[in-house]
Amino acid sequence: MNVLLDECLPRKLKNELKDHYVSTVTQSGWSGKKNGELLRLAEKQFDVFITIDQNLSYQQNISNVKIAVILLTAKDNEIETLRPLFPKVRQLLQKLEAGHVFKVGL
């Protein structure tokens, strides 16, 4: 599975998905891109986009893109806060469908 981590997430979260190819928005050269443009770029190379941006599903019609989105819900974007969400994220990666948003929180 090809996974793209949003630039607002800690890069070290890549270590939580060792069985997958994981890149960050920054590594992909897409820093500063708005959500719509970012999703259109990402859908060409990635299967899933992981973000903590709660506005994404309100601002974009995810059903129109060929990528799944995992929306993390947490009090902050610190790695210590987000790491406990990743067992559920790993489970979701086995059954994702493009064009859908999957929410993961505590």
N, C-alpha and C positions, 0 to 999 in steps of 0.2 A: 504494500500500500504506500502510495506517495502522499506525504503529509506536509502541509504548509502551516507553520506557526506564525501568527500575527506578530507584528513588530512590538506590540505592547506586552507581549509575554516574555518571561525570562528565557534566554537561549538555552540554559541548562535543562529545560524541560525536554529537550531532544533525547537526553539520557533515559527518560521514562518510556521511550518508544523505540528501543534498540532493535526490535524485529522489523522495523519499517524504515523506508527512506524518508528522512525528515530534513526539511530546509526551513529557514526563516525568511520572512519577507525581505529583510535586509540582505541576506545572502543571495537572494534571487534578484537583487537590484531593483526592488519595487518600493523602497522606502518612500513614504509620503504620498503614495497613490491613494486616491479616494476608494471607498469600499466597492462601488460599482465597477470601476476600472480594474481594481485589484482582483475581484472575482472573475472577471472576463479573462484576465491574464492567467490566473491560477487554474482555471478549468481546463486549460490546454495542456498542463503538465502535472496536475495534482488531482488526487481523488477526494481529498478532504482538507478543509481549512479550519484551523482551531483558533478561536479568538475569545476574548473576554468582553468585547465591545457589545454591550447590551442593546445598542441602537441599531445594530446591523440588520436584524430581522424586521425592524420597523421601516428602515430606510430602503431596503432592497427586496425585490421579489425573488426570493431564493428558488422558487419553483421554475424560474426561467434560466437557471444556470446548471451546467453539467458537473457540479461539484457538491459534495455534502458539506455541511457546516456543523461543527461542534461548538456550542456556545457554553463557555464555562461561567458559572455564577458563583462568585466568591466575594468576600468583603474587600479584598485587594488583590493585586497581581504579584504578590511576593511568592517566591518558589515554595516556601514552607506552607503557605496557604493552599497553593494549587496542587502540590504533589499528591495529597490524599485523593484528589479527583481522578487520578490517572488509572487506577484499576478499572473504573467504570469506562473511561475513555478507551482503554485497550479492548474491553468487551465490545464496545460500540463499533470499533474499527472492523470487526468481523462481520457486521451486518448492516453497514451504512447503505443508504440510497441517495444518489445525486438528486439535488433539488429539494432537499429536506434539511431542516435545522433540528439538531438534537441537543437538548439542554442537559448539562451535567453540573450538579451542585451538591453541597452537603446537606 
